[in-house]
Amino acid sequence: MGNDATHRHDAATWSPLDSDDWYTTRNATTALRDALLAAGLERDFPYLRAEMNAFGQGLVELGRVSPATAERLAELLRLALAAGLRRLEESGAEPPEHRSGRD
């Protein structure tokens, strides 16, 4: 009985460091942080952090941002999407929404 998964990972011994989800979440948070740094938005996301909930699921906390920061982020996303679509058109590839069912 002492070797089953429940016993090894009970509330007293479980650690997020034992979880692949923790490292995946931390890496995703780091990637987002790096992109925000490159965009000059490092001060605009003071609540950005990696977390684990009680069920061991990894979550990236973005937190609250000002309306100006939300507008800036929306503009960056629009520009990135437009650049991606332009690249697809130049390469002759179809956008993902036009490939339905052919993957």
PDB file as gemmi writes it, atoms N, CA and C in Angstrom:
CRYST1    1.000    1.000    1.000  90.00  90.00  90.00 P 1                      
ATOM      1  N   MET A   1       0.824  -1.190   0.000  1.00  0.00           N  
ATOM      2  CA  MET A   1       0.000   0.000   0.000  1.00  0.00           C  
ATOM      3  C   MET A   1       0.869   1.255   0.000  1.00  0.00           C  
ATOM      4  N   GLY A   2       2.059   1.183   0.586  1.00  0.00           N  
ATOM      5  CA  GLY A   2       2.913   2.347   0.670  1.00  0.00           C  
ATOM      6  C   GLY A   2       3.535   2.741  -0.650  1.00  0.00           C  
ATOM      7  N   ASN A   3       3.445   1.907  -1.677  1.00  0.00           N  
ATOM      8  CA  ASN A   3       4.057   2.226  -2.963  1.00  0.00           C  
ATOM      9  C   ASN A   3       3.077   2.750  -3.994  1.00  0.00           C  
ATOM     10  N   ASP A   4       1.785   2.880  -3.663  1.00  0.00           N  
ATOM     11  CA  ASP A   4       0.846   3.358  -4.671  1.00  0.00           C  
ATOM     12  C   ASP A   4       0.989   4.866  -4.886  1.00  0.00           C  
ATOM     13  N   ALA A   5       0.478   5.352  -6.027  1.00  0.00           N  
ATOM     14  CA  ALA A   5       0.648   6.753  -6.428  1.00  0.00           C  
ATOM     15  C   ALA A   5       0.007   7.708  -5.433  1.00  0.00           C  
ATOM     16  N   THR A   6      -1.114   7.327  -4.849  1.00  0.00           N  
ATOM     17  CA  THR A   6      -1.793   8.199  -3.896  1.00  0.00           C  
ATOM     18  C   THR A   6      -0.921   8.439  -2.682  1.00  0.00           C  
ATOM     19  N   HIS A   7      -0.285   7.419  -2.198  1.00  0.00           N  
ATOM     20  CA  HIS A   7       0.555   7.553  -1.013  1.00  0.00           C  
ATOM     21  C   HIS A   7       1.789   8.408  -1.308  1.00  0.00           C  
ATOM     22  N   ARG A   8       2.397   8.217  -2.449  1.00  0.00           N  
ATOM     23  CA  ARG A   8       3.610   8.964  -2.787  1.00  0.00           C  
ATOM     24  C   ARG A   8       3.341  10.436  -3.053  1.00  0.00           C  
ATOM     25  N   HIS A   9       2.154  10.767  -3.526  1.00  0.00           N  
ATOM     26  CA  HIS A   9       1.862  12.144  -3.911  1.00  0.00           C  
ATOM     27  C   HIS A   9       0.680  12.704  -3.124  1.00  0.00           C  
ATOM     28  N   ASP A  10       0.660  12.474  -1.836  1.00  0.00           N  
ATOM     29  CA  ASP A  10      -0.416  13.054  -1.041  1.00  0.00           C  
ATOM     30  C   ASP A  10      -0.106  14.525  -0.778  1.00  0.00           C  
ATOM     31  N   ALA A  11      -1.003  15.214  -0.108  1.00  0.00           N  
ATOM     32  CA  ALA A  11      -0.866  16.655   0.118  1.00  0.00           C  
ATOM     33  C   ALA A  11       0.401  17.014   0.873  1.00  0.00           C  
ATOM     34  N   ALA A  12       0.905  16.101   1.687  1.00  0.00           N  
ATOM     35  CA  ALA A  12       2.087  16.411   2.484  1.00  0.00           C  
ATOM     36  C   ALA A  12       3.386  16.290   1.697  1.00  0.00           C  
ATOM     37  N   THR A  13       3.374  15.544   0.608  1.00  0.00           N  
ATOM     38  CA  THR A  13       4.626  15.325  -0.120  1.00  0.00           C  
ATOM     39  C   THR A  13       4.627  15.851  -1.538  1.00  0.00           C  
ATOM     40  N   TRP A  14       3.471  16.233  -2.083  1.00  0.00           N  
ATOM     41  CA  TRP A  14       3.399  16.676  -3.471  1.00  0.00           C  
ATOM     42  C   TRP A  14       4.120  18.010  -3.641  1.00  0.00           C  
ATOM     43  N   SER A  15       4.851  18.137  -4.715  1.00  0.00           N  
ATOM     44  CA  SER A  15       5.551  19.374  -5.033  1.00  0.00           C  
ATOM     45  C   SER A  15       5.372  19.669  -6.515  1.00  0.00           C  
ATOM     46  N   PRO A  16       5.147  20.927  -6.891  1.00  0.00           N  
ATOM     47  CA  PRO A  16       5.032  21.235  -8.312  1.00  0.00           C  
ATOM     48  C   PRO A  16       6.314  20.913  -9.076  1.00  0.00           C  
ATOM     49  N   LEU A  17       7.431  20.860  -8.366  1.00  0.00           N  
ATOM     50  CA  LEU A  17       8.702  20.540  -9.024  1.00  0.00           C  
ATOM     51  C   LEU A  17       8.765  19.099  -9.494  1.00  0.00           C  
ATOM     52  N   ASP A  18       7.827  18.264  -9.004  1.00  0.00           N  
ATOM     53  CA  ASP A  18       7.745  16.873  -9.439  1.00  0.00           C  
ATOM     54  C   ASP A  18       6.880  16.725 -10.692  1.00  0.00           C  
ATOM     55  N   SER A  19       6.390  17.825 -11.216  1.00  0.00           N  
ATOM     56  CA  SER A  19       5.402  17.790 -12.290  1.00  0.00           C  
ATOM     57  C   SER A  19       5.955  18.357 -13.593  1.00  0.00           C  
ATOM     58  N   ASP A  20       5.711  17.645 -14.688  1.00  0.00           N  
ATOM     59  CA  ASP A  20       6.072  18.179 -16.005  1.00  0.00           C  
ATOM     60  C   ASP A  20       5.261  19.429 -16.319  1.00  0.00           C  
ATOM     61  N   ASP A  21       4.016  19.480 -15.819  1.00  0.00           N  
ATOM     62  CA  ASP A  21       3.172  20.658 -16.050  1.00  0.00           C  
ATOM     63  C   ASP A  21       3.815  21.917 -15.490  1.00  0.00           C  
ATOM     64  N   TRP A  22       4.500  21.799 -14.361  1.00  0.00           N  
ATOM     65  CA  TRP A  22       5.149  22.984 -13.782  1.00  0.00           C  
ATOM     66  C   TRP A  22       6.198  23.541 -14.741  1.00  0.00           C  
ATOM     67  N   TYR A  23       7.023  22.683 -15.295  1.00  0.00           N  
ATOM     68  CA  TYR A  23       8.082  23.132 -16.195  1.00  0.00           C  
ATOM     69  C   TYR A  23       7.503  23.669 -17.509  1.00  0.00           C  
ATOM     70  N   THR A  24       6.450  23.044 -18.008  1.00  0.00           N  
ATOM     71  CA  THR A  24       5.768  23.531 -19.206  1.00  0.00           C  
ATOM     72  C   THR A  24       5.196  24.917 -18.953  1.00  0.00           C  
ATOM     73  N   THR A  25       4.559  25.092 -17.802  1.00  0.00           N  
ATOM     74  CA  THR A  25       3.968  26.382 -17.445  1.00  0.00           C  
ATOM     75  C   THR A  25       5.041  27.440 -17.259  1.00  0.00           C  
ATOM     76  N   ARG A  26       6.101  27.076 -16.581  1.00  0.00           N  
ATOM     77  CA  ARG A  26       7.196  28.029 -16.356  1.00  0.00           C  
ATOM     78  C   ARG A  26       7.834  28.445 -17.678  1.00  0.00           C  
ATOM     79  N   ASN A  27       8.027  27.492 -18.583  1.00  0.00           N  
ATOM     80  CA  ASN A  27       8.619  27.806 -19.880  1.00  0.00           C  
ATOM     81  C   ASN A  27       7.708  28.697 -20.718  1.00  0.00           C  
ATOM     82  N   ALA A  28       6.412  28.440 -20.674  1.00  0.00           N  
ATOM     83  CA  ALA A  28       5.458  29.286 -21.404  1.00  0.00           C  
ATOM     84  C   ALA A  28       5.446  30.700 -20.833  1.00  0.00           C  
ATOM     85  N   THR A  29       5.516  30.816 -19.523  1.00  0.00           N  
ATOM     86  CA  THR A  29       5.546  32.133 -18.879  1.00  0.00           C  
ATOM     87  C   THR A  29       6.823  32.879 -19.256  1.00  0.00           C  
ATOM     88  N   THR A  30       7.924  32.178 -19.290  1.00  0.00           N  
ATOM     89  CA  THR A  30       9.199  32.785 -19.674  1.00  0.00           C  
ATOM     90  C   THR A  30       9.157  33.259 -21.125  1.00  0.00           C  
ATOM     91  N   ALA A  31       8.583  32.459 -22.008  1.00  0.00           N  
ATOM     92  CA  ALA A  31       8.475  32.846 -23.418  1.00  0.00           C  
ATOM     93  C   ALA A  31       7.612  34.098 -23.560  1.00  0.00           C  
ATOM     94  N   LEU A  32       6.512  34.153 -22.822  1.00  0.00           N  
ATOM     95  CA  LEU A  32       5.647  35.333 -22.861  1.00  0.00           C  
ATOM     96  C   LEU A  32       6.367  36.545 -22.282  1.00  0.00           C  
ATOM     97  N   ARG A  33       7.079  36.344 -21.190  1.00  0.00           N  
ATOM     98  CA  ARG A  33       7.853  37.433 -20.590  1.00  0.00           C  
ATOM     99  C   ARG A  33       8.863  37.992 -21.592  1.00  0.00           C  
ATOM    100  N   ASP A  34       9.565  37.117 -22.290  1.00  0.00           N  
ATOM    101  CA  ASP A  34      10.559  37.556 -23.260  1.00  0.00           C  
ATOM    102  C   ASP A  34       9.919  38.349 -24.398  1.00  0.00           C  
ATOM    103  N   ALA A  35       8.751  37.916 -24.866  1.00  0.00           N  
ATOM    104  CA  ALA A  35       8.048  38.647 -25.926  1.00  0.00           C  
ATOM    105  C   ALA A  35       7.581  40.013 -25.418  1.00  0.00           C  
ATOM    106  N   LEU A  36       7.106  40.062 -24.182  1.00  0.00           N  
ATOM    107  CA  LEU A  36       6.674  41.343 -23.610  1.00  0.00           C  
ATOM    108  C   LEU A  36       7.858  42.286 -23.427  1.00  0.00           C  
ATOM    109  N   LEU A  37       9.002  41.732 -23.040  1.00  0.00           N  
ATOM    110  CA  LEU A  37      10.221  42.541 -22.930  1.00  0.00           C  
ATOM    111  C   LEU A  37      10.591  43.130 -24.290  1.00  0.00           C  
ATOM    112  N   ALA A  38      10.556  42.310 -25.324  1.00  0.00           N  
ATOM    113  CA  ALA A  38      10.905  42.761 -26.671  1.00  0.00           C  
ATOM    114  C   ALA A  38       9.949  43.849 -27.162  1.00  0.00           C  
ATOM    115  N   ALA A  39       8.707  43.800 -26.702  1.00  0.00           N  
ATOM    116  CA  ALA A  39       7.703  44.794 -27.100  1.00  0.00           C  
ATOM    117  C   ALA A  39       7.715  46.020 -26.194  1.00  0.00           C  
ATOM    118  N   GLY A  40       8.581  46.018 -25.185  1.00  0.00           N  
ATOM    119  CA  GLY A  40       8.649  47.149 -24.266  1.00  0.00           C  
ATOM    120  C   GLY A  40       7.502  47.194 -23.265  1.00  0.00           C  
ATOM    121  N   LEU A  41       6.899  46.043 -23.003  1.00  0.00           N  
ATOM    122  CA  LEU A  41       5.737  45.979 -22.107  1.00  0.00           C  
ATOM    123  C   LEU A  41       6.046  45.330 -20.757  1.00  0.00           C  
ATOM    124  N   GLU A  42       7.314  45.265 -20.383  1.00  0.00           N  
ATOM    125  CA  GLU A  42       7.670  44.549 -19.157  1.00  0.00           C  
ATOM    126  C   GLU A  42       7.048  45.158 -17.907  1.00  0.00           C  
ATOM    127  N   ARG A  43       6.833  46.458 -17.877  1.00  0.00           N  
ATOM    128  CA  ARG A  43       6.244  47.101 -16.688  1.00  0.00           C  
ATOM    129  C   ARG A  43       4.712  47.042 -16.697  1.00  0.00           C  
ATOM    130  N   ASP A  44       4.136  46.658 -17.828  1.00  0.00           N  
ATOM    131  CA  ASP A  44       2.682  46.681 -17.976  1.00  0.00           C  
ATOM    132  C   ASP A  44       1.985  45.391 -17.543  1.00  0.00           C  
ATOM    133  N   PHE A  45       2.755  44.356 -17.218  1.00  0.00           N  
ATOM    134  CA  PHE A  45       2.194  43.080 -16.779  1.00  0.00           C  
ATOM    135  C   PHE A  45       2.810  42.687 -15.432  1.00  0.00           C  
ATOM    136  N   PRO A  46       2.533  43.464 -14.372  1.00  0.00           N  
ATOM    137  CA  PRO A  46       3.175  43.198 -13.086  1.00  0.00           C  
ATOM    138  C   PRO A  46       2.726  41.904 -12.417  1.00  0.00           C  
ATOM    139  N   TYR A  47       1.615  41.332 -12.862  1.00  0.00           N  
ATOM    140  CA  TYR A  47       1.110  40.106 -12.240  1.00  0.00           C  
ATOM    141  C   TYR A  47       1.494  38.842 -12.990  1.00  0.00           C  
ATOM    142  N   LEU A  48       2.279  38.963 -14.058  1.00  0.00           N  
ATOM    143  CA  LEU A  48       2.652  37.792 -14.857  1.00  0.00           C  
ATOM    144  C   LEU A  48       3.427  36.797 -14.003  1.00  0.00           C  
ATOM    145  N   ARG A  49       2.926  35.561 -13.957  1.00  0.00           N  
ATOM    146  CA  ARG A  49       3.631  34.513 -13.202  1.00  0.00           C  
ATOM    147  C   ARG A  49       3.091  33.136 -13.581  1.00  0.00           C  
ATOM    148  N   ALA A  50       3.899  32.140 -13.292  1.00  0.00           N  
ATOM    149  CA  ALA A  50       3.511  30.745 -13.492  1.00  0.00           C  
ATOM    150  C   ALA A  50       2.914  30.242 -12.180  1.00  0.00           C  
ATOM    151  N   GLU A  51       1.825  29.477 -12.286  1.00  0.00           N  
ATOM    152  CA  GLU A  51       1.162  28.934 -11.100  1.00  0.00           C  
ATOM    153  C   GLU A  51       0.722  27.505 -11.341  1.00  0.00           C  
ATOM    154  N   MET A  52       0.453  26.810 -10.272  1.00  0.00           N  
ATOM    155  CA  MET A  52      -0.176  25.487 -10.315  1.00  0.00           C  
ATOM    156  C   MET A  52      -1.424  25.567  -9.450  1.00  0.00           C  
ATOM    157  N   ASN A  53      -2.539  25.026  -9.947  1.00  0.00           N  
ATOM    158  CA  ASN A  53      -3.731  25.003  -9.106  1.00  0.00           C  
ATOM    159  C   ASN A  53      -3.740  23.750  -8.231  1.00  0.00           C  
ATOM    160  N   ALA A  54      -4.768  23.600  -7.430  1.00  0.00           N  
ATOM    161  CA  ALA A  54      -4.848  22.486  -6.487  1.00  0.00           C  
ATOM    162  C   ALA A  54      -4.921  21.125  -7.183  1.00  0.00           C  
ATOM    163  N   PHE A  55      -5.258  21.112  -8.471  1.00  0.00           N  
ATOM    164  CA  PHE A  55      -5.358  19.868  -9.220  1.00  0.00           C  
ATOM    165  C   PHE A  55      -4.077  19.559  -9.987  1.00  0.00           C  
ATOM    166  N   GLY A  56      -3.051  20.381  -9.796  1.00  0.00           N  
ATOM    167  CA  GLY A  56      -1.783  20.154 -10.463  1.00  0.00           C  
ATOM    168  C   GLY A  56      -1.738  20.649 -11.897  1.00  0.00           C  
ATOM    169  N   GLN A  57      -2.714  21.490 -12.273  1.00  0.00           N  
ATOM    170  CA  GLN A  57      -2.735  22.045 -13.621  1.00  0.00           C  
ATOM    171  C   GLN A  57      -1.941  23.344 -13.629  1.00  0.00           C  
ATOM    172  N   GLY A  58      -1.093  23.494 -14.628  1.00  0.00           N  
ATOM    173  CA  GLY A  58      -0.320  24.715 -14.757  1.00  0.00           C  
ATOM    174  C   GLY A  58      -1.142  25.833 -15.362  1.00  0.00           C  
ATOM    175  N   LEU A  59      -0.951  27.035 -14.843  1.00  0.00           N  
ATOM    176  CA  LEU A  59      -1.660  28.215 -15.330  1.00  0.00           C  
ATOM    177  C   LEU A  59      -0.682  29.378 -15.451  1.00  0.00           C  
ATOM    178  N   VAL A  60      -0.835  30.153 -16.509  1.00  0.00           N  
ATOM    179  CA  VAL A  60      -0.059  31.373 -16.658  1.00  0.00           C  
ATOM    180  C   VAL A  60      -0.971  32.527 -16.244  1.00  0.00           C  
ATOM    181  N   GLU A  61      -0.598  33.202 -15.191  1.00  0.00           N  
ATOM    182  CA  GLU A  61      -1.378  34.328 -14.671  1.00  0.00           C  
ATOM    183  C   GLU A  61      -0.910  35.598 -15.356  1.00  0.00           C  
ATOM    184  N   LEU A  62      -1.808  36.254 -16.085  1.00  0.00           N  
ATOM    185  CA  LEU A  62      -1.478  37.523 -16.728  1.00  0.00           C  
ATOM    186  C   LEU A  62      -1.829  38.700 -15.834  1.00  0.00           C  
ATOM    187  N   GLY A  63      -2.897  38.572 -15.079  1.00  0.00           N  
ATOM    188  CA  GLY A  63      -3.318  39.633 -14.181  1.00  0.00           C  
ATOM    189  C   GLY A  63      -4.053  40.757 -14.887  1.00  0.00           C  
ATOM    190  N   ARG A  64      -4.281  41.801 -14.138  1.00  0.00           N  
ATOM    191  CA  ARG A  64      -4.986  42.966 -14.667  1.00  0.00           C  
ATOM    192  C   ARG A  64      -4.001  43.895 -15.372  1.00  0.00           C  
ATOM    193  N   VAL A  65      -4.498  44.545 -16.419  1.00  0.00           N  
ATOM    194  CA  VAL A  65      -3.690  45.527 -17.138  1.00  0.00           C  
ATOM    195  C   VAL A  65      -4.542  46.770 -17.378  1.00  0.00           C  
ATOM    196  N   SER A  66      -3.893  47.862 -17.660  1.00  0.00           N  
ATOM    197  CA  SER A  66      -4.605  49.106 -17.938  1.00  0.00           C  
ATOM    198  C   SER A  66      -5.255  49.035 -19.315  1.00  0.00           C  
ATOM    199  N   PRO A  67      -6.253  49.874 -19.567  1.00  0.00           N  
ATOM    200  CA  PRO A  67      -6.852  49.910 -20.906  1.00  0.00           C  
ATOM    201  C   PRO A  67      -5.815  50.224 -21.990  1.00  0.00           C  
ATOM    202  N   ALA A  68      -4.869  51.090 -21.702  1.00  0.00           N  
ATOM    203  CA  ALA A  68      -3.833  51.424 -22.685  1.00  0.00           C  
ATOM    204  C   ALA A  68      -2.978  50.197 -23.006  1.00  0.00           C  
ATOM    205  N   THR A  69      -2.659  49.409 -21.992  1.00  0.00           N  
ATOM    206  CA  THR A  69      -1.876  48.197 -22.214  1.00  0.00           C  
ATOM    207  C   THR A  69      -2.673  47.186 -23.029  1.00  0.00           C  
ATOM    208  N   ALA A  70      -3.961  47.042 -22.741  1.00  0.00           N  
ATOM    209  CA  ALA A  70      -4.815  46.120 -23.503  1.00  0.00           C  
ATOM    210  C   ALA A  70      -4.876  46.543 -24.969  1.00  0.00           C  
ATOM    211  N   GLU A  71      -4.986  47.834 -25.227  1.00  0.00           N  
ATOM    212  CA  GLU A  71      -5.006  48.338 -26.606  1.00  0.00           C  
ATOM    213  C   GLU A  71      -3.675  48.057 -27.303  1.00  0.00           C  
ATOM    214  N   ARG A  72      -2.574  48.268 -26.601  1.00  0.00           N  
ATOM    215  CA  ARG A  72      -1.245  48.021 -27.174  1.00  0.00           C  
ATOM    216  C   ARG A  72      -1.079  46.537 -27.509  1.00  0.00           C  
ATOM    217  N   LEU A  73      -1.507  45.663 -26.588  1.00  0.00           N  
ATOM    218  CA  LEU A  73      -1.419  44.227 -26.823  1.00  0.00           C  
ATOM    219  C   LEU A  73      -2.295  43.812 -28.007  1.00  0.00           C  
ATOM    220  N   ALA A  74      -3.502  44.371 -28.088  1.00  0.00           N  
ATOM    221  CA  ALA A  74      -4.394  44.066 -29.215  1.00  0.00           C  
ATOM    222  C   ALA A  74      -3.761  44.502 -30.536  1.00  0.00           C  
ATOM    223  N   GLU A  75      -3.124  45.652 -30.543  1.00  0.00           N  
ATOM    224  CA  GLU A  75      -2.469  46.131 -31.768  1.00  0.00           C  
ATOM    225  C   GLU A  75      -1.306  45.220 -32.157  1.00  0.00           C  
ATOM    226  N   LEU A  76      -0.511  44.793 -31.188  1.00  0.00           N  
ATOM    227  CA  LEU A  76       0.588  43.877 -31.477  1.00  0.00           C  
ATOM    228  C   LEU A  76       0.079  42.562 -32.058  1.00  0.00           C  
ATOM    229  N   LEU A  77      -1.024  42.048 -31.516  1.00  0.00           N  
ATOM    230  CA  LEU A  77      -1.604  40.809 -32.040  1.00  0.00           C  
ATOM    231  C   LEU A  77      -2.130  41.002 -33.457  1.00  0.00           C  
ATOM    232  N   ARG A  78      -2.777  42.131 -33.705  1.00  0.00           N  
ATOM    233  CA  ARG A  78      -3.269  42.416 -35.067  1.00  0.00           C  
ATOM    234  C   ARG A  78      -2.110  42.473 -36.056  1.00  0.00           C  
ATOM    235  N   LEU A  79      -1.039  43.159 -35.670  1.00  0.00           N  
ATOM    236  CA  LEU A  79       0.127  43.265 -36.551  1.00  0.00           C  
ATOM    237  C   LEU A  79       0.758  41.894 -36.805  1.00  0.00           C  
ATOM    238  N   ALA A  80       0.858  41.084 -35.754  1.00  0.00           N  
ATOM    239  CA  ALA A  80       1.443  39.746 -35.902  1.00  0.00           C  
ATOM    240  C   ALA A  80       0.579  38.874 -36.807  1.00  0.00           C  
ATOM    241  N   LEU A  81      -0.733  38.936 -36.641  1.00  0.00           N  
ATOM    242  CA  LEU A  81      -1.627  38.155 -37.496  1.00  0.00           C  
ATOM    243  C   LEU A  81      -1.542  38.612 -38.946  1.00  0.00           C  
ATOM    244  N   ALA A  82      -1.507  39.912 -39.156  1.00  0.00           N  
ATOM    245  CA  ALA A  82      -1.415  40.434 -40.515  1.00  0.00           C  
ATOM    246  C   ALA A  82      -0.096  40.011 -41.156  1.00  0.00           C  
ATOM    247  N   ALA A  83       1.001  40.068 -40.407  1.00  0.00           N  
ATOM    248  CA  ALA A  83       2.299  39.661 -40.930  1.00  0.00           C  
ATOM    249  C   ALA A  83       2.303  38.172 -41.264  1.00  0.00           C  
ATOM    250  N   GLY A  84       1.689  37.364 -40.415  1.00  0.00           N  
ATOM    251  CA  GLY A  84       1.616  35.929 -40.670  1.00  0.00           C  
ATOM    252  C   GLY A  84       0.796  35.612 -41.908  1.00  0.00           C  
ATOM    253  N   LEU A  85      -0.332  36.283 -42.093  1.00  0.00           N  
ATOM    254  CA  LEU A  85      -1.156  36.058 -43.278  1.00  0.00           C  
ATOM    255  C   LEU A  85      -0.436  36.523 -44.534  1.00  0.00           C  
ATOM    256  N   ARG A  86       0.275  37.647 -44.431  1.00  0.00           N  
ATOM    257  CA  ARG A  86       1.032  38.153 -45.576  1.00  0.00           C  
ATOM    258  C   ARG A  86       2.119  37.151 -45.986  1.00  0.00           C  
ATOM    259  N   ARG A  87       2.779  36.566 -44.983  1.00  0.00           N  
ATOM    260  CA  ARG A  87       3.817  35.566 -45.266  1.00  0.00           C  
ATOM    261  C   ARG A  87       3.220  34.335 -45.945  1.00  0.00           C  
ATOM    262  N   LEU A  88       2.043  33.924 -45.474  1.00  0.00           N  
ATOM    263  CA  LEU A  88       1.375  32.773 -46.099  1.00  0.00           C  
ATOM    264  C   LEU A  88       1.025  33.069 -47.550  1.00  0.00           C  
ATOM    265  N   GLU A  89       0.509  34.257 -47.802  1.00  0.00           N  
ATOM    266  CA  GLU A  89       0.142  34.627 -49.168  1.00  0.00           C  
ATOM    267  C   GLU A  89       1.368  34.651 -50.075  1.00  0.00           C  
ATOM    268  N   GLU A  90       2.469  35.179 -49.570  1.00  0.00           N  
ATOM    269  CA  GLU A  90       3.699  35.262 -50.360  1.00  0.00           C  
ATOM    270  C   GLU A  90       4.273  33.879 -50.666  1.00  0.00           C  
ATOM    271  N   SER A  91       4.061  32.941 -49.744  1.00  0.00           N  
ATOM    272  CA  SER A  91       4.597  31.596 -49.963  1.00  0.00           C  
ATOM    273  C   SER A  91       3.649  30.718 -50.764  1.00  0.00           C  
ATOM    274  N   GLY A  92       2.434  31.197 -50.994  1.00  0.00           N  
ATOM    275  CA  GLY A  92       1.458  30.424 -51.749  1.00  0.00           C  
ATOM    276  C   GLY A  92       0.695  29.412 -50.911  1.00  0.00           C  
ATOM    277  N   ALA A  93       0.925  29.399 -49.599  1.00  0.00           N  
ATOM    278  CA  ALA A  93       0.218  28.469 -48.719  1.00  0.00           C  
ATOM    279  C   ALA A  93      -1.166  29.031 -48.396  1.00  0.00           C  
ATOM    280  N   GLU A  94      -2.082  28.129 -48.067  1.00  0.00           N  
ATOM    281  CA  GLU A  94      -3.422  28.553 -47.685  1.00  0.00           C  
ATOM    282  C   GLU A  94      -3.468  28.836 -46.189  1.00  0.00           C  
ATOM    283  N   PRO A  95      -4.228  29.874 -45.767  1.00  0.00           N  
ATOM    284  CA  PRO A  95      -4.411  30.108 -44.333  1.00  0.00           C  
ATOM    285  C   PRO A  95      -5.098  28.908 -43.692  1.00  0.00           C  
ATOM    286  N   PRO A  96      -4.877  28.667 -42.396  1.00  0.00           N  
ATOM    287  CA  PRO A  96      -5.445  27.493 -41.728  1.00  0.00           C  
ATOM    288  C   PRO A  96      -6.958  27.360 -41.870  1.00  0.00           C  
ATOM    289  N   GLU A  97      -7.703  28.455 -41.870  1.00  0.00           N  
ATOM    290  CA  GLU A  97      -9.160  28.341 -41.952  1.00  0.00           C  
ATOM    291  C   GLU A  97      -9.640  27.865 -43.319  1.00  0.00           C  
ATOM    292  N   HIS A  98      -8.771  27.875 -44.340  1.00  0.00           N  
ATOM    293  CA  HIS A  98      -9.142  27.402 -45.660  1.00  0.00           C  
ATOM    294  C   HIS A  98      -8.733  25.952 -45.910  1.00  0.00           C  
ATOM    295  N   ARG A  99      -8.111  25.314 -44.926  1.00  0.00           N  
ATOM    296  CA  ARG A  99      -7.646  23.937 -45.095  1.00  0.00           C  
ATOM    297  C   ARG A  99      -8.547  22.946 -44.372  1.00  0.00           C  
ATOM    298  N   SER A 100      -9.733  23.312 -44.008  1.00  0.00           N  
ATOM    299  CA  SER A 100     -10.589  22.484 -43.178  1.00  0.00           C  
ATOM    300  C   SER A 100     -10.694  21.047 -43.683  1.00  0.00           C  
ATOM    301  N   GLY A 101     -10.366  20.133 -42.797  1.00  0.00           N  
ATOM    302  CA  GLY A 101     -10.510  18.716 -43.082  1.00  0.00           C  
ATOM    303  C   GLY A 101      -9.457  18.100 -43.980  1.00  0.00           C  
ATOM    304  N   ARG A 102      -8.441  18.841 -44.395  1.00  0.00           N  
ATOM    305  CA  ARG A 102      -7.442  18.278 -45.299  1.00  0.00           C  
ATOM    306  C   ARG A 102      -6.120  18.017 -44.622  1.00  0.00           C  
ATOM    307  N   ASP A 103      -6.045  18.076 -43.295  1.00  0.00           N  
ATOM    308  CA  ASP A 103      -4.779  17.840 -42.583  1.00  0.00           C  
ATOM    309  C   ASP A 103      -4.464  16.395 -42.452  1.00  0.00           C  
TER     310      ASP A 103                                                      
END                                                                             
